[in-house]
């Protein structure tokens, strides 16, 4: 975590909002993908799986972009951004990470406004 104040508070707020929406979307998309895989009986190719996988991939890609955008606005290190991006591979984890990131960034924004 960086202790530096955030220079562009408005930009950080917008990036945080975009991240929160995408974390929710990525979490739901991953959950749907897991359910589809289970219903297919494993990693076999099914009609619904073949249709949903690319949609999930696009949602995950936009999630990664939202993390990079937020990370650059608030001054995260590259390893921090990558670890946050990897949360999109574990079901339920995007929701947990979103909650923690939201709390941390809001606190840093409040601290930046107080300076």
Order of alpha helices (4+ residues) and beta strands (2+ residues): alpha-alpha-alpha-alpha
